Amino acid sequence: MKIDPYPLKRIVEVTWVDSNGCSKWAPLADYMNNHHVAPCRTVGYLAKKDKHEILLINTQSPVNDVDALQGLAIPLGCVKKIRVV
């Protein structure tokens, strides 16, 4: 049996929120008024989803032993929506 060189088939769009920070001295009011979570939307191959996180892979390649590029693990607590593309 031939092994599929591109095993990840499901492409999803994940709507989620990311943390947002700043590492400089500033008045507390600046932080209170200007720092909010960052809404995000990411598309990728669904590699894993469990009760803790979703793992997306950007690129697959059957070359050598390196078959995945640019993985992003998003905590499920940050995920607002998952849509199959």
Distance bins in CASP14 RR format, pairs under 12 A and 6 or more apart:
PFRMAT RR
TARGET T0000
AUTHOR 0000-0000-0000
RMODE 2
METHOD distances of the structure
MODEL  1
2 62 0 0 0 0 0 1 0 0 0 0 0
3 62 0 0 0 0 1 0 0 0 0 0 0
3 67 0 0 0 0 0 1 0 0 0 0 0
4 60 0 0 0 0 1 0 0 0 0 0 0
4 62 0 0 0 0 1 0 0 0 0 0 0
4 67 0 0 0 0 0 1 0 0 0 0 0
5 60 1 0 0 1 0 0 0 0 0 0 0
5 61 0 0 0 0 1 0 0 0 0 0 0
5 62 1 1 0 0 0 0 0 0 0 0 0
5 63 0 0 0 0 1 0 0 0 0 0 0
5 64 0 0 0 0 0 1 0 0 0 0 0
5 67 1 0 0 1 0 0 0 0 0 0 0
5 68 0 0 0 0 0 1 0 0 0 0 0
6 45 0 0 0 0 1 0 0 0 0 0 0
6 57 0 0 0 0 0 1 0 0 0 0 0
6 59 0 0 0 0 0 1 0 0 0 0 0
6 60 1 0 1 0 0 0 0 0 0 0 0
6 61 0 0 0 0 1 0 0 0 0 0 0
6 62 1 0 0 1 0 0 0 0 0 0 0
6 63 0 0 0 0 0 1 0 0 0 0 0
6 67 0 0 0 0 1 0 0 0 0 0 0
6 68 0 0 0 0 0 1 0 0 0 0 0
7 45 0 0 0 0 1 0 0 0 0 0 0
7 46 0 0 0 0 0 1 0 0 0 0 0
7 47 0 0 0 0 1 0 0 0 0 0 0
7 57 0 0 0 0 0 1 0 0 0 0 0
7 60 1 0 0 1 0 0 0 0 0 0 0
7 61 0 0 0 0 0 1 0 0 0 0 0
7 62 0 0 0 0 1 0 0 0 0 0 0
7 67 0 0 0 0 1 0 0 0 0 0 0
7 68 0 0 0 0 1 0 0 0 0 0 0
8 44 0 0 0 0 1 0 0 0 0 0 0
8 45 1 1 0 0 0 0 0 0 0 0 0
8 46 1 0 0 1 0 0 0 0 0 0 0
8 47 1 0 1 0 0 0 0 0 0 0 0
8 48 0 0 0 0 1 0 0 0 0 0 0
8 55 0 0 0 0 0 1 0 0 0 0 0
8 56 0 0 0 0 1 0 0 0 0 0 0
8 57 1 0 1 0 0 0 0 0 0 0 0
8 58 0 0 0 0 0 1 0 0 0 0 0
8 59 0 0 0 0 0 1 0 0 0 0 0
8 60 1 0 1 0 0 0 0 0 0 0 0
8 61 0 0 0 0 0 1 0 0 0 0 0
8 62 0 0 0 0 0 1 0 0 0 0 0
8 67 0 0 0 0 1 0 0 0 0 0 0
8 68 0 0 0 0 1 0 0 0 0 0 0
8 69 0 0 0 0 0 1 0 0 0 0 0
8 71 0 0 0 0 0 1 0 0 0 0 0
9 44 0 0 0 0 0 1 0 0 0 0 0
9 45 1 0 0 1 0 0 0 0 0 0 0
9 46 0 0 0 0 1 0 0 0 0 0 0
9 47 0 0 0 0 0 1 0 0 0 0 0
9 57 0 0 0 0 0 1 0 0 0 0 0
9 60 0 0 0 0 1 0 0 0 0 0 0
9 84 0 0 0 0 0 1 0 0 0 0 0
9 85 0 0 0 0 0 1 0 0 0 0 0
10 43 0 0 0 0 0 1 0 0 0 0 0
10 44 0 0 0 0 1 0 0 0 0 0 0
10 45 1 0 0 1 0 0 0 0 0 0 0
10 46 1 0 1 0 0 0 0 0 0 0 0
10 47 0 0 0 0 1 0 0 0 0 0 0
10 48 0 0 0 0 0 1 0 0 0 0 0
10 49 0 0 0 0 1 0 0 0 0 0 0
10 54 0 0 0 0 0 1 0 0 0 0 0
10 55 0 0 0 0 0 1 0 0 0 0 0
10 56 0 0 0 0 0 1 0 0 0 0 0
10 57 0 0 0 0 0 1 0 0 0 0 0
10 82 0 0 0 0 0 1 0 0 0 0 0
10 83 0 0 0 0 0 1 0 0 0 0 0
10 84 1 0 0 1 0 0 0 0 0 0 0
10 85 0 0 0 0 1 0 0 0 0 0 0
11 42 0 0 0 0 0 1 0 0 0 0 0
11 43 1 0 0 1 0 0 0 0 0 0 0
11 44 1 0 1 0 0 0 0 0 0 0 0
11 45 1 0 1 0 0 0 0 0 0 0 0
11 46 1 0 0 1 0 0 0 0 0 0 0
11 47 0 0 0 0 0 1 0 0 0 0 0
11 56 0 0 0 0 1 0 0 0 0 0 0
11 57 0 0 0 0 0 1 0 0 0 0 0
11 58 0 0 0 0 0 1 0 0 0 0 0
11 60 0 0 0 0 0 1 0 0 0 0 0
11 82 0 0 0 0 0 1 0 0 0 0 0
11 83 0 0 0 0 1 0 0 0 0 0 0
11 84 1 0 0 1 0 0 0 0 0 0 0
11 85 1 0 1 0 0 0 0 0 0 0 0
12 41 0 0 0 0 0 1 0 0 0 0 0
12 42 0 0 0 0 1 0 0 0 0 0 0
12 43 1 0 0 1 0 0 0 0 0 0 0
12 44 1 0 0 1 0 0 0 0 0 0 0
12 45 0 0 0 0 1 0 0 0 0 0 0
12 46 1 0 1 0 0 0 0 0 0 0 0
12 47 0 0 0 0 0 1 0 0 0 0 0
12 48 0 0 0 0 0 1 0 0 0 0 0
12 49 0 0 0 0 1 0 0 0 0 0 0
12 54 1 0 0 1 0 0 0 0 0 0 0
12 55 0 0 0 0 0 1 0 0 0 0 0
12 56 1 0 0 1 0 0 0 0 0 0 0
12 57 0 0 0 0 0 1 0 0 0 0 0
12 72 0 0 0 0 0 1 0 0 0 0 0
12 74 0 0 0 0 0 1 0 0 0 0 0
12 79 0 0 0 0 0 1 0 0 0 0 0
12 81 0 0 0 0 1 0 0 0 0 0 0
12 82 1 0 1 0 0 0 0 0 0 0 0
12 83 1 0 0 1 0 0 0 0 0 0 0
12 84 1 0 1 0 0 0 0 0 0 0 0
12 85 1 0 0 1 0 0 0 0 0 0 0
13 40 0 0 0 0 0 1 0 0 0 0 0
13 41 1 0 0 1 0 0 0 0 0 0 0
13 42 1 0 0 1 0 0 0 0 0 0 0
13 43 1 0 1 0 0 0 0 0 0 0 0
13 44 1 0 0 1 0 0 0 0 0 0 0
13 45 0 0 0 0 0 1 0 0 0 0 0
13 46 0 0 0 0 0 1 0 0 0 0 0
13 54 0 0 0 0 0 1 0 0 0 0 0
13 56 0 0 0 0 1 0 0 0 0 0 0
13 79 0 0 0 0 0 1 0 0 0 0 0
13 80 0 0 0 0 0 1 0 0 0 0 0
13 81 0 0 0 0 1 0 0 0 0 0 0
13 82 1 0 0 1 0 0 0 0 0 0 0
13 83 1 0 1 0 0 0 0 0 0 0 0
13 84 0 0 0 0 1 0 0 0 0 0 0
13 85 1 0 1 0 0 0 0 0 0 0 0
14 39 0 0 0 0 0 1 0 0 0 0 0
14 40 0 0 0 0 1 0 0 0 0 0 0
14 41 1 0 0 1 0 0 0 0 0 0 0
14 42 1 0 1 0 0 0 0 0 0 0 0
14 43 1 0 0 1 0 0 0 0 0 0 0
14 44 0 0 0 0 1 0 0 0 0 0 0
14 45 0 0 0 0 0 1 0 0 0 0 0
14 46 0 0 0 0 1 0 0 0 0 0 0
14 49 0 0 0 0 1 0 0 0 0 0 0
14 53 0 0 0 0 0 1 0 0 0 0 0
14 54 1 0 0 1 0 0 0 0 0 0 0
14 55 0 0 0 0 0 1 0 0 0 0 0
14 56 1 0 0 1 0 0 0 0 0 0 0
14 72 0 0 0 0 1 0 0 0 0 0 0
14 73 0 0 0 0 0 1 0 0 0 0 0
14 74 1 0 0 1 0 0 0 0 0 0 0
14 75 0 0 0 0 0 1 0 0 0 0 0
14 76 0 0 0 0 0 1 0 0 0 0 0
14 77 0 0 0 0 0 1 0 0 0 0 0
14 78 0 0 0 0 1 0 0 0 0 0 0
14 79 1 0 1 0 0 0 0 0 0 0 0
14 80 0 0 0 0 1 0 0 0 0 0 0
14 81 1 0 0 1 0 0 0 0 0 0 0
14 82 1 0 1 0 0 0 0 0 0 0 0
14 83 1 0 0 1 0 0 0 0 0 0 0
14 84 0 0 0 0 0 1 0 0 0 0 0
14 85 0 0 0 0 0 1 0 0 0 0 0
15 38 0 0 0 0 0 1 0 0 0 0 0
15 39 1 0 0 1 0 0 0 0 0 0 0
15 40 1 0 0 1 0 0 0 0 0 0 0
15 41 1 0 1 0 0 0 0 0 0 0 0
15 42 0 0 0 0 1 0 0 0 0 0 0
15 43 0 0 0 0 0 1 0 0 0 0 0
15 54 0 0 0 0 0 1 0 0 0 0 0
15 74 0 0 0 0 0 1 0 0 0 0 0
15 78 0 0 0 0 1 0 0 0 0 0 0
15 79 1 0 0 1 0 0 0 0 0 0 0
15 80 1 0 1 0 0 0 0 0 0 0 0
15 81 1 0 1 0 0 0 0 0 0 0 0
15 82 1 0 0 1 0 0 0 0 0 0 0
15 83 1 0 0 1 0 0 0 0 0 0 0
16 37 0 0 0 0 1 0 0 0 0 0 0
16 38 0 0 0 0 1 0 0 0 0 0 0
16 39 1 0 0 1 0 0 0 0 0 0 0
16 40 1 0 1 0 0 0 0 0 0 0 0
16 41 1 0 0 1 0 0 0 0 0 0 0
16 42 1 0 0 1 0 0 0 0 0 0 0
16 43 0 0 0 0 0 1 0 0 0 0 0
16 53 0 0 0 0 0 1 0 0 0 0 0
16 54 0 0 0 0 1 0 0 0 0 0 0
16 56 0 0 0 0 0 1 0 0 0 0 0
16 72 0 0 0 0 1 0 0 0 0 0 0
16 73 0 0 0 0 0 1 0 0 0 0 0
16 74 1 0 1 0 0 0 0 0 0 0 0
16 75 0 0 0 0 1 0 0 0 0 0 0
16 76 0 0 0 0 1 0 0 0 0 0 0
16 77 0 0 0 0 1 0 0 0 0 0 0
16 78 1 0 1 0 0 0 0 0 0 0 0
16 79 1 0 1 0 0 0 0 0 0 0 0
16 80 1 0 1 0 0 0 0 0 0 0 0
16 81 0 0 0 0 1 0 0 0 0 0 0
16 82 0 0 0 0 1 0 0 0 0 0 0
16 83 0 0 0 0 0 1 0 0 0 0 0
17 36 0 0 0 0 1 0 0 0 0 0 0
17 37 1 0 1 0 0 0 0 0 0 0 0
17 38 1 0 0 1 0 0 0 0 0 0 0
17 39 1 0 1 0 0 0 0 0 0 0 0
17 40 1 0 0 1 0 0 0 0 0 0 0
17 41 0 0 0 0 0 1 0 0 0 0 0
17 42 0 0 0 0 0 1 0 0 0 0 0
17 74 0 0 0 0 1 0 0 0 0 0 0
17 75 0 0 0 0 0 1 0 0 0 0 0
17 76 0 0 0 0 0 1 0 0 0 0 0
17 77 0 0 0 0 1 0 0 0 0 0 0
17 78 1 0 1 0 0 0 0 0 0 0 0
17 79 0 0 0 0 1 0 0 0 0 0 0
17 80 1 0 0 1 0 0 0 0 0 0 0
17 81 0 0 0 0 0 1 0 0 0 0 0
18 36 0 0 0 0 0 1 0 0 0 0 0
18 37 1 0 0 1 0 0 0 0 0 0 0
18 38 1 0 1 0 0 0 0 0 0 0 0
18 39 0 0 0 0 1 0 0 0 0 0 0
18 40 1 0 1 0 0 0 0 0 0 0 0
18 41 0 0 0 0 0 1 0 0 0 0 0
18 42 0 0 0 0 1 0 0 0 0 0 0
18 72 0 0 0 0 0 1 0 0 0 0 0
18 74 0 0 0 0 1 0 0 0 0 0 0
18 75 0 0 0 0 1 0 0 0 0 0 0
18 77 0 0 0 0 0 1 0 0 0 0 0
18 78 1 0 0 1 0 0 0 0 0 0 0
18 79 0 0 0 0 0 1 0 0 0 0 0
18 80 0 0 0 0 0 1 0 0 0 0 0
19 35 0 0 0 0 1 0 0 0 0 0 0
19 36 0 0 0 0 0 1 0 0 0 0 0
19 37 1 0 0 1 0 0 0 0 0 0 0
19 38 1 0 0 1 0 0 0 0 0 0 0
19 39 0 0 0 0 0 1 0 0 0 0 0
19 40 0 0 0 0 0 1 0 0 0 0 0
19 74 0 0 0 0 0 1 0 0 0 0 0
19 75 0 0 0 0 0 1 0 0 0 0 0
19 77 0 0 0 0 0 1 0 0 0 0 0
19 78 0 0 0 0 1 0 0 0 0 0 0
20 31 0 0 0 0 0 1 0 0 0 0 0
20 34 0 0 0 0 1 0 0 0 0 0 0
20 35 1 0 1 0 0 0 0 0 0 0 0
20 36 1 0 0 1 0 0 0 0 0 0 0
20 37 1 0 1 0 0 0 0 0 0 0 0
20 38 1 0 1 0 0 0 0 0 0 0 0
20 39 0 0 0 0 0 1 0 0 0 0 0
20 40 0 0 0 0 0 1 0 0 0 0 0
21 30 0 0 0 0 0 1 0 0 0 0 0
21 31 0 0 0 0 1 0 0 0 0 0 0
21 34 0 0 0 0 0 1 0 0 0 0 0
21 35 1 0 1 0 0 0 0 0 0 0 0
21 36 0 0 0 0 1 0 0 0 0 0 0
21 37 0 0 0 0 1 0 0 0 0 0 0
21 38 0 0 0 0 1 0 0 0 0 0 0
22 30 0 0 0 0 1 0 0 0 0 0 0
22 31 1 0 0 1 0 0 0 0 0 0 0
22 34 0 0 0 0 1 0 0 0 0 0 0
22 35 1 0 0 1 0 0 0 0 0 0 0
22 36 0 0 0 0 0 1 0 0 0 0 0
23 31 0 0 0 0 0 1 0 0 0 0 0
23 35 0 0 0 0 0 1 0 0 0 0 0
24 30 0 0 0 0 1 0 0 0 0 0 0
24 31 0 0 0 0 0 1 0 0 0 0 0
24 34 0 0 0 0 0 1 0 0 0 0 0
24 35 0 0 0 0 0 1 0 0 0 0 0
25 31 0 0 0 0 0 1 0 0 0 0 0
26 32 0 0 0 0 0 1 0 0 0 0 0
26 33 0 0 0 0 0 1 0 0 0 0 0
26 34 0 0 0 0 1 0 0 0 0 0 0
26 35 0 0 0 0 1 0 0 0 0 0 0
27 33 0 0 0 0 1 0 0 0 0 0 0
27 34 0 0 0 0 0 1 0 0 0 0 0
28 34 0 0 0 0 0 1 0 0 0 0 0
28 35 0 0 0 0 0 1 0 0 0 0 0
29 35 0 0 0 0 0 1 0 0 0 0 0
37 77 0 0 0 0 0 1 0 0 0 0 0
37 78 0 0 0 0 1 0 0 0 0 0 0
37 80 0 0 0 0 0 1 0 0 0 0 0
38 78 0 0 0 0 0 1 0 0 0 0 0
39 78 0 0 0 0 0 1 0 0 0 0 0
39 79 0 0 0 0 0 1 0 0 0 0 0
39 80 0 0 0 0 1 0 0 0 0 0 0
39 81 0 0 0 0 0 1 0 0 0 0 0
40 56 0 0 0 0 0 1 0 0 0 0 0
40 72 0 0 0 0 1 0 0 0 0 0 0
40 74 0 0 0 0 1 0 0 0 0 0 0
40 78 0 0 0 0 1 0 0 0 0 0 0
40 79 0 0 0 0 1 0 0 0 0 0 0
40 80 0 0 0 0 1 0 0 0 0 0 0
40 81 0 0 0 0 0 1 0 0 0 0 0
41 56 0 0 0 0 0 1 0 0 0 0 0
41 74 0 0 0 0 0 1 0 0 0 0 0
41 79 0 0 0 0 0 1 0 0 0 0 0
41 80 0 0 0 0 1 0 0 0 0 0 0
41 81 0 0 0 0 1 0 0 0 0 0 0
41 82 0 0 0 0 0 1 0 0 0 0 0
41 83 0 0 0 0 1 0 0 0 0 0 0
41 85 0 0 0 0 0 1 0 0 0 0 0
42 54 0 0 0 0 1 0 0 0 0 0 0
42 55 0 0 0 0 0 1 0 0 0 0 0
42 56 1 0 0 1 0 0 0 0 0 0 0
42 57 0 0 0 0 0 1 0 0 0 0 0
42 58 0 0 0 0 1 0 0 0 0 0 0
42 70 0 0 0 0 0 1 0 0 0 0 0
42 71 0 0 0 0 0 1 0 0 0 0 0
42 72 1 0 0 1 0 0 0 0 0 0 0
42 73 0 0 0 0 0 1 0 0 0 0 0
42 74 1 0 0 1 0 0 0 0 0 0 0
42 78 0 0 0 0 0 1 0 0 0 0 0
42 79 0 0 0 0 0 1 0 0 0 0 0
42 80 0 0 0 0 0 1 0 0 0 0 0
42 81 0 0 0 0 0 1 0 0 0 0 0
42 82 0 0 0 0 0 1 0 0 0 0 0
42 83 0 0 0 0 0 1 0 0 0 0 0
42 85 0 0 0 0 0 1 0 0 0 0 0
43 56 1 0 0 1 0 0 0 0 0 0 0
43 57 0 0 0 0 0 1 0 0 0 0 0
43 58 0 0 0 0 1 0 0 0 0 0 0
43 70 0 0 0 0 0 1 0 0 0 0 0
43 72 0 0 0 0 0 1 0 0 0 0 0
43 82 0 0 0 0 0 1 0 0 0 0 0
43 83 0 0 0 0 1 0 0 0 0 0 0
43 84 0 0 0 0 0 1 0 0 0 0 0
43 85 1 0 0 1 0 0 0 0 0 0 0
44 54 0 0 0 0 0 1 0 0 0 0 0
44 55 0 0 0 0 1 0 0 0 0 0 0
44 56 1 0 1 0 0 0 0 0 0 0 0
44 57 1 0 0 1 0 0 0 0 0 0 0
44 58 1 0 0 1 0 0 0 0 0 0 0
44 59 0 0 0 0 1 0 0 0 0 0 0
44 60 0 0 0 0 0 1 0 0 0 0 0
44 68 0 0 0 0 0 1 0 0 0 0 0
44 69 0 0 0 0 0 1 0 0 0 0 0
44 70 0 0 0 0 1 0 0 0 0 0 0
44 71 0 0 0 0 1 0 0 0 0 0 0
44 72 0 0 0 0 1 0 0 0 0 0 0
44 74 0 0 0 0 0 1 0 0 0 0 0
44 82 0 0 0 0 0 1 0 0 0 0 0
44 83 0 0 0 0 0 1 0 0 0 0 0
44 84 0 0 0 0 0 1 0 0 0 0 0
44 85 0 0 0 0 1 0 0 0 0 0 0
45 54 0 0 0 0 0 1 0 0 0 0 0
45 55 0 0 0 0 1 0 0 0 0 0 0
45 56 1 0 0 1 0 0 0 0 0 0 0
45 57 1 0 1 0 0 0 0 0 0 0 0
45 58 1 0 0 1 0 0 0 0 0 0 0
45 59 0 0 0 0 1 0 0 0 0 0 0
45 60 1 0 0 1 0 0 0 0 0 0 0
45 61 0 0 0 0 0 1 0 0 0 0 0
45 67 0 0 0 0 0 1 0 0 0 0 0
45 68 0 0 0 0 1 0 0 0 0 0 0
45 69 0 0 0 0 0 1 0 0 0 0 0
45 70 0 0 0 0 0 1 0 0 0 0 0
45 71 0 0 0 0 1 0 0 0 0 0 0
45 72 0 0 0 0 0 1 0 0 0 0 0
45 84 0 0 0 0 0 1 0 0 0 0 0
45 85 0 0 0 0 0 1 0 0 0 0 0
46 53 0 0 0 0 0 1 0 0 0 0 0
46 54 1 0 0 1 0 0 0 0 0 0 0
46 55 1 0 0 1 0 0 0 0 0 0 0
46 56 1 0 0 1 0 0 0 0 0 0 0
46 57 0 0 0 0 1 0 0 0 0 0 0
46 58 0 0 0 0 0 1 0 0 0 0 0
46 60 0 0 0 0 0 1 0 0 0 0 0
46 71 0 0 0 0 0 1 0 0 0 0 0
46 72 0 0 0 0 0 1 0 0 0 0 0
46 73 0 0 0 0 0 1 0 0 0 0 0
46 74 0 0 0 0 0 1 0 0 0 0 0
46 82 0 0 0 0 1 0 0 0 0 0 0
46 83 0 0 0 0 0 1 0 0 0 0 0
46 84 0 0 0 0 1 0 0 0 0 0 0
46 85 0 0 0 0 1 0 0 0 0 0 0
47 53 0 0 0 0 0 1 0 0 0 0 0
47 54 0 0 0 0 1 0 0 0 0 0 0
47 55 1 0 1 0 0 0 0 0 0 0 0
47 56 1 0 0 1 0 0 0 0 0 0 0
47 57 1 0 1 0 0 0 0 0 0 0 0
47 58 0 0 0 0 0 1 0 0 0 0 0
47 59 0 0 0 0 0 1 0 0 0 0 0
47 60 0 0 0 0 1 0 0 0 0 0 0
47 67 0 0 0 0 0 1 0 0 0 0 0
47 68 1 0 0 1 0 0 0 0 0 0 0
47 69 0 0 0 0 0 1 0 0 0 0 0
47 70 0 0 0 0 0 1 0 0 0 0 0
47 71 1 0 0 1 0 0 0 0 0 0 0
47 72 0 0 0 0 1 0 0 0 0 0 0
47 73 0 0 0 0 1 0 0 0 0 0 0
47 74 0 0 0 0 0 1 0 0 0 0 0
48 54 1 0 0 1 0 0 0 0 0 0 0
48 55 1 0 1 0 0 0 0 0 0 0 0
48 56 0 0 0 0 1 0 0 0 0 0 0
48 57 0 0 0 0 1 0 0 0 0 0 0
48 68 0 0 0 0 0 1 0 0 0 0 0
48 71 0 0 0 0 0 1 0 0 0 0 0
48 72 0 0 0 0 0 1 0 0 0 0 0
48 73 0 0 0 0 1 0 0 0 0 0 0
48 74 0 0 0 0 0 1 0 0 0 0 0
48 76 0 0 0 0 0 1 0 0 0 0 0
49 55 1 0 0 1 0 0 0 0 0 0 0
49 56 0 0 0 0 1 0 0 0 0 0 0
49 73 0 0 0 0 0 1 0 0 0 0 0
49 74 0 0 0 0 1 0 0 0 0 0 0
49 75 0 0 0 0 0 1 0 0 0 0 0
49 76 1 0 0 1 0 0 0 0 0 0 0
49 79 0 0 0 0 1 0 0 0 0 0 0
49 82 1 0 0 1 0 0 0 0 0 0 0
49 84 0 0 0 0 0 1 0 0 0 0 0
50 73 0 0 0 0 0 1 0 0 0 0 0
50 74 0 0 0 0 0 1 0 0 0 0 0
50 75 0 0 0 0 0 1 0 0 0 0 0
50 76 0 0 0 0 1 0 0 0 0 0 0
51 75 0 0 0 0 0 1 0 0 0 0 0
51 76 1 0 0 1 0 0 0 0 0 0 0
51 77 0 0 0 0 0 1 0 0 0 0 0
51 79 0 0 0 0 0 1 0 0 0 0 0
52 73 0 0 0 0 1 0 0 0 0 0 0
52 74 0 0 0 0 0 1 0 0 0 0 0
52 75 1 0 0 1 0 0 0 0 0 0 0
52 76 1 0 0 1 0 0 0 0 0 0 0
52 77 0 0 0 0 1 0 0 0 0 0 0
52 78 0 0 0 0 0 1 0 0 0 0 0
52 79 0 0 0 0 0 1 0 0 0 0 0
53 71 0 0 0 0 0 1 0 0 0 0 0
53 72 0 0 0 0 1 0 0 0 0 0 0
53 73 1 0 1 0 0 0 0 0 0 0 0
53 74 1 0 0 1 0 0 0 0 0 0 0
53 75 1 0 1 0 0 0 0 0 0 0 0
53 76 1 0 1 0 0 0 0 0 0 0 0
53 77 0 0 0 0 1 0 0 0 0 0 0
53 78 0 0 0 0 1 0 0 0 0 0 0
53 79 0 0 0 0 1 0 0 0 0 0 0
54 71 0 0 0 0 0 1 0 0 0 0 0
54 72 0 0 0 0 1 0 0 0 0 0 0
54 73 1 0 0 1 0 0 0 0 0 0 0
54 74 1 0 1 0 0 0 0 0 0 0 0
54 75 0 0 0 0 1 0 0 0 0 0 0
54 76 1 0 0 1 0 0 0 0 0 0 0
54 77 0 0 0 0 1 0 0 0 0 0 0
54 78 0 0 0 0 1 0 0 0 0 0 0
54 79 1 0 0 1 0 0 0 0 0 0 0
54 80 0 0 0 0 0 1 0 0 0 0 0
54 81 0 0 0 0 0 1 0 0 0 0 0
54 82 1 0 0 1 0 0 0 0 0 0 0
55 68 0 0 0 0 1 0 0 0 0 0 0
55 70 0 0 0 0 0 1 0 0 0 0 0
55 71 1 0 0 1 0 0 0 0 0 0 0
55 72 1 0 0 1 0 0 0 0 0 0 0
55 73 1 0 1 0 0 0 0 0 0 0 0
55 74 1 0 0 1 0 0 0 0 0 0 0
55 75 0 0 0 0 0 1 0 0 0 0 0
55 76 0 0 0 0 0 1 0 0 0 0 0
55 79 0 0 0 0 0 1 0 0 0 0 0
56 68 0 0 0 0 0 1 0 0 0 0 0
56 69 0 0 0 0 0 1 0 0 0 0 0
56 70 0 0 0 0 1 0 0 0 0 0 0
56 71 1 0 0 1 0 0 0 0 0 0 0
56 72 1 0 1 0 0 0 0 0 0 0 0
56 73 0 0 0 0 1 0 0 0 0 0 0
56 74 1 0 0 1 0 0 0 0 0 0 0
56 79 0 0 0 0 0 1 0 0 0 0 0
56 82 0 0 0 0 0 1 0 0 0 0 0
56 85 0 0 0 0 0 1 0 0 0 0 0
57 67 0 0 0 0 1 0 0 0 0 0 0
57 68 1 0 1 0 0 0 0 0 0 0 0
57 69 1 0 0 1 0 0 0 0 0 0 0
57 70 1 0 0 1 0 0 0 0 0 0 0
57 71 1 0 1 0 0 0 0 0 0 0 0
57 72 0 0 0 0 1 0 0 0 0 0 0
57 73 0 0 0 0 0 1 0 0 0 0 0
58 68 0 0 0 0 1 0 0 0 0 0 0
58 69 1 0 1 0 0 0 0 0 0 0 0
58 70 1 1 0 0 0 0 0 0 0 0 0
58 71 1 0 0 1 0 0 0 0 0 0 0
58 72 1 0 0 1 0 0 0 0 0 0 0
59 66 0 0 0 0 0 1 0 0 0 0 0
59 67 0 0 0 0 1 0 0 0 0 0 0
59 68 1 0 0 1 0 0 0 0 0 0 0
59 69 1 0 1 0 0 0 0 0 0 0 0
59 70 1 0 0 1 0 0 0 0 0 0 0
59 71 0 0 0 0 1 0 0 0 0 0 0
59 72 0 0 0 0 0 1 0 0 0 0 0
60 66 0 0 0 0 0 1 0 0 0 0 0
60 67 1 0 0 1 0 0 0 0 0 0 0
60 68 1 0 0 1 0 0 0 0 0 0 0
60 69 1 0 0 1 0 0 0 0 0 0 0
60 70 0 0 0 0 0 1 0 0 0 0 0
60 71 0 0 0 0 0 1 0 0 0 0 0
61 67 1 0 1 0 0 0 0 0 0 0 0
61 68 1 0 0 1 0 0 0 0 0 0 0
61 69 1 0 0 1 0 0 0 0 0 0 0
61 70 0 0 0 0 0 1 0 0 0 0 0
62 68 0 0 0 0 0 1 0 0 0 0 0
63 69 0 0 0 0 0 1 0 0 0 0 0
72 78 0 0 0 0 0 1 0 0 0 0 0
72 79 0 0 0 0 0 1 0 0 0 0 0
73 79 0 0 0 0 0 1 0 0 0 0 0
74 80 0 0 0 0 0 1 0 0 0 0 0
74 81 0 0 0 0 0 1 0 0 0 0 0
74 82 0 0 0 0 1 0 0 0 0 0 0
76 82 0 0 0 0 1 0 0 0 0 0 0
END
